[in-house]
Amino acid sequence: MVVGAAAVPALVCAAIVPFRMRIENTNAALALVLVVIAAAATGVRWAGIVAALSGTVCWAFFLTQPYQQMTITDRADIETAVLLTLVTLAVAEILWGRRHQARASQQQDYLGGVLRTAGIVAAGSSHTEGVIEHVADQLVELLGIDDCYFDSDTRDAAPAAIVRDGTVVRRGRDLEVERFGLPTDCEIELRVHHDGITRGRFLLVASTRVARPSVAQRQVAVALADQVGAALATHDRSW
């Protein structure tokens, strides 16, 4: 990613070289700002910073006189180079900051969901069906799937499963969920545990669309399932 962020500004400047006598340097600089914005939008902080610095260097090397030298003699070009560096670095940092803030807000929402469920369990509600339905609804929203239902029978394992660390495993192989998504041709098992005992499972259905929940989302799903395990254990003890 970072290598690409360094290379793309160079390619853009090289493509402008045949037309540099007809294109104002300031217009070329604006084109490089767009390249930096694209790099920063990936969410990789260093990609935006590297693209910003590479853009200034390549702009000076290819598009300012004397050409193919790291020397700028024109005062206006020097000012443009300084502004190009400052603006692109600022844009990269702003975009990264907003993306980081959005991610933190999302993580807070995940934590809030777990805490709300924990509160329901801690309240000692005897209606475990309500807890199960609540968690099933949360799992659908959290993972971006079509459906989710609880099954107390765990004798026959589903072809795919979300395991304790959030990894999705299918027939012994880890799946690249962020790249390919959850399986759409089979149910995905999320087992419900408490005190080392399996107390059931959620079966997840993602058949009509490709869902790509992050590792953090899948780990939250495991935590929610554990809350159901605690509720079932409390219910069993009360009987």
C-alpha positions as CSV (number, residue, x, y, z in Angstrom):
1,M,0.0,0.0,0.0
2,V,2.7,2.5,1.0
3,V,4.8,1.5,-2.1
4,G,1.8,2.2,-4.3
5,A,1.3,5.5,-2.6
6,A,4.8,6.5,-3.5
7,A,4.6,5.2,-7.1
8,V,1.3,6.7,-8.2
9,P,2.3,10.4,-7.9
10,A,5.4,9.6,-10.0
11,L,3.3,7.9,-12.7
12,V,0.9,10.8,-12.7
13,C,3.7,13.3,-13.1
14,A,5.4,11.2,-15.8
15,A,2.1,11.1,-17.7
16,I,1.9,14.9,-17.6
17,V,5.5,15.4,-18.9
18,P,4.5,15.4,-22.6
19,F,2.0,18.2,-21.9
20,R,3.9,20.2,-19.3
21,M,4.5,23.2,-21.6
22,R,0.7,23.5,-22.0
23,I,-0.4,22.8,-18.4
24,E,0.1,25.2,-15.6
25,N,2.2,23.9,-12.8
26,T,-0.6,24.8,-10.3
27,N,-3.1,22.7,-12.2
28,A,-0.7,19.7,-12.1
29,A,-0.3,20.3,-8.3
30,L,-4.1,20.2,-7.9
31,A,-4.1,16.8,-9.7
32,L,-1.6,15.5,-7.2
33,V,-3.8,16.7,-4.4
34,L,-6.5,14.4,-5.7
35,V,-4.0,11.5,-5.8
36,V,-3.1,12.2,-2.1
37,I,-6.8,12.2,-1.2
38,A,-7.3,8.8,-2.8
39,A,-4.3,7.4,-0.9
40,A,-5.4,8.9,2.4
41,A,-8.9,7.5,1.8
42,T,-7.6,4.0,2.2
43,G,-7.3,4.6,5.9
44,V,-3.6,3.8,6.0
45,R,-2.0,6.8,7.6
46,W,1.5,6.4,6.1
47,A,0.0,5.9,2.6
48,G,-1.4,9.5,2.7
49,I,1.8,10.9,4.1
50,V,4.1,9.1,1.6
51,A,1.8,10.1,-1.3
52,A,2.0,13.7,-0.1
53,L,5.8,13.8,0.0
54,S,6.1,11.8,-3.2
55,G,3.8,14.1,-5.0
56,T,5.9,17.2,-4.1
57,V,9.2,15.5,-5.0
58,C,7.9,14.2,-8.3
59,W,6.2,17.5,-9.2
60,A,9.4,19.3,-8.6
61,F,11.5,16.8,-10.5
62,F,9.3,16.3,-13.6
63,L,7.3,19.5,-13.9
64,T,9.4,22.5,-12.8
65,Q,12.5,24.0,-14.5
66,P,15.2,22.9,-14.7
67,Y,13.5,19.6,-15.5
68,Q,14.8,16.3,-14.1
69,Q,16.5,18.1,-11.3
70,M,15.7,18.6,-7.6
71,T,16.3,22.3,-8.0
72,I,13.5,24.9,-8.3
73,T,14.6,28.3,-9.5
74,D,11.3,30.1,-10.0
75,R,9.9,31.8,-6.9
76,A,6.3,31.0,-7.8
77,D,7.2,27.3,-8.2
78,I,8.9,27.3,-4.8
79,E,5.8,28.7,-3.2
80,T,3.6,26.2,-5.0
81,A,5.9,23.4,-3.8
82,V,5.6,24.5,-0.2
83,L,1.8,24.9,-0.5
84,L,1.5,21.5,-2.2
85,T,3.4,19.8,0.6
86,L,1.5,21.6,3.4
87,V,-2.0,21.1,1.8
88,T,-1.5,17.4,0.9
89,L,-0.1,16.6,4.3
90,A,-3.0,18.4,6.0
91,V,-5.6,16.6,3.8
92,A,-4.0,13.2,4.5
93,E,-4.0,13.9,8.3
94,I,-7.6,15.2,8.3
95,L,-8.9,12.2,6.3
96,W,-7.0,9.7,8.6
97,G,-8.3,11.5,11.7
98,R,-11.9,11.3,10.6
99,R,-11.6,7.7,9.6
100,H,-9.9,6.9,13.0
101,Q,-12.7,8.8,14.8
102,A,-15.4,6.9,12.9
103,R,-13.7,3.6,13.8
104,A,-13.5,4.5,17.4
105,S,-17.2,5.4,17.4
106,Q,-18.0,2.1,15.8
107,Q,-16.0,0.2,18.4
108,Q,-18.0,2.2,21.1
109,D,-21.2,1.0,19.5
110,Y,-20.0,-2.6,19.6
111,L,-19.1,-2.3,23.3
112,G,-22.4,-0.7,24.0
113,G,-24.3,-3.6,22.5
114,V,-22.3,-6.1,24.7
115,L,-22.9,-4.1,27.8
116,R,-26.6,-3.8,27.1
117,T,-26.9,-7.5,26.8
118,A,-24.8,-8.1,29.9
119,G,-27.1,-5.8,31.8
120,I,-30.1,-7.8,30.7
121,V,-28.4,-11.0,31.8
122,A,-27.2,-9.4,35.1
123,A,-30.8,-8.4,35.9
124,G,-31.6,-12.0,36.2
125,S,-34.4,-12.2,33.7
126,S,-36.1,-15.6,33.7
127,H,-37.1,-15.1,30.0
128,T,-34.1,-16.5,28.3
129,E,-36.0,-16.6,25.1
130,G,-36.1,-12.8,25.2
131,V,-32.3,-12.7,25.7
132,I,-31.8,-15.1,22.8
133,E,-34.0,-13.0,20.5
134,H,-32.3,-9.8,21.5
135,V,-28.8,-11.3,20.8
136,A,-30.0,-12.8,17.5
137,D,-31.2,-9.4,16.3
138,Q,-27.9,-7.8,17.3
139,L,-25.9,-10.5,15.5
140,V,-27.9,-9.8,12.3
141,E,-27.2,-6.1,12.5
142,L,-23.6,-6.5,13.7
143,L,-22.5,-9.0,11.0
144,G,-24.7,-7.7,8.2
145,I,-26.3,-11.1,7.6
146,D,-29.8,-12.2,6.5
147,D,-30.9,-14.2,9.5
148,C,-29.9,-15.8,12.7
149,Y,-31.6,-18.4,15.0
150,F,-30.7,-20.3,18.1
151,D,-30.3,-24.1,18.1
152,S,-29.8,-26.1,21.3
153,D,-28.7,-29.2,19.4
154,T,-24.9,-29.1,18.7
155,R,-24.4,-32.7,17.8
156,D,-24.0,-32.1,14.1
157,A,-21.5,-29.3,13.4
158,A,-22.2,-26.8,10.6
159,P,-19.8,-26.7,7.7
160,A,-18.5,-23.3,8.8
161,A,-18.0,-21.7,12.2
162,I,-16.9,-18.5,13.9
163,V,-14.5,-19.7,16.6
164,R,-13.4,-18.0,19.8
165,D,-10.9,-15.5,18.3
166,G,-13.3,-14.4,15.6
167,T,-11.7,-16.5,12.9
168,V,-14.2,-18.1,10.4
169,V,-13.2,-21.7,9.8
170,R,-14.7,-24.0,7.1
171,R,-13.8,-27.7,7.1
172,G,-10.5,-27.0,8.9
173,R,-9.5,-24.0,6.8
174,D,-9.4,-20.3,7.9
175,L,-11.4,-18.1,5.5
176,E,-10.4,-14.6,4.4
177,V,-13.7,-13.0,5.4
178,E,-12.5,-9.4,4.7
179,R,-11.7,-10.4,1.2
180,F,-14.2,-13.0,0.2
181,G,-17.0,-12.5,2.8
182,L,-18.9,-15.0,4.9
183,P,-20.0,-18.3,3.1
184,T,-23.3,-17.8,1.3
185,D,-24.0,-21.5,0.6
186,C,-24.2,-22.8,4.1
187,E,-25.1,-21.9,7.7
188,I,-22.3,-20.5,9.9
189,E,-22.2,-21.8,13.4
190,L,-21.5,-19.6,16.5
191,R,-21.3,-21.8,19.6
192,V,-22.7,-20.5,22.9
193,H,-20.4,-21.3,25.9
194,H,-20.3,-20.7,29.6
195,D,-17.9,-22.1,32.1
196,G,-16.4,-24.3,29.4
197,I,-19.7,-25.9,28.6
198,T,-21.4,-25.7,25.2
199,R,-25.0,-24.6,25.8
200,G,-26.2,-24.3,22.2
201,R,-25.3,-22.4,19.1
202,F,-26.5,-19.6,16.8
203,L,-26.8,-20.5,13.1
204,L,-26.0,-17.5,10.9
205,V,-27.4,-17.2,7.4
206,A,-25.8,-14.9,4.8
207,S,-27.2,-16.3,1.6
208,T,-28.5,-13.2,-0.3
209,R,-25.5,-10.9,0.0
210,V,-21.8,-10.9,0.7
211,A,-21.2,-9.9,4.3
212,R,-17.6,-8.9,5.2
213,P,-17.6,-8.3,9.0
214,S,-14.3,-7.3,10.5
215,V,-12.4,-9.4,13.0
216,A,-13.5,-6.9,15.7
217,Q,-17.2,-7.4,14.7
218,R,-16.8,-11.2,14.8
219,Q,-15.1,-11.1,18.2
220,V,-18.0,-9.0,19.5
221,A,-20.4,-11.6,18.1
222,V,-18.5,-14.2,20.2
223,A,-18.9,-12.0,23.3
224,L,-22.6,-11.7,22.7
225,A,-23.0,-15.4,22.3
226,D,-21.2,-15.9,25.6
227,Q,-23.8,-13.6,27.3
228,V,-26.5,-16.0,26.1
229,G,-24.5,-18.8,27.6
230,A,-24.5,-17.0,30.9
231,A,-28.2,-16.4,30.7
232,L,-28.8,-20.1,30.0
233,A,-26.6,-21.2,32.9
234,T,-28.4,-18.9,35.3
235,H,-31.8,-20.3,34.1
236,D,-30.6,-23.8,34.6
237,R,-29.5,-23.1,38.1
238,S,-32.8,-21.5,39.0
239,W,-34.5,-24.8,38.1
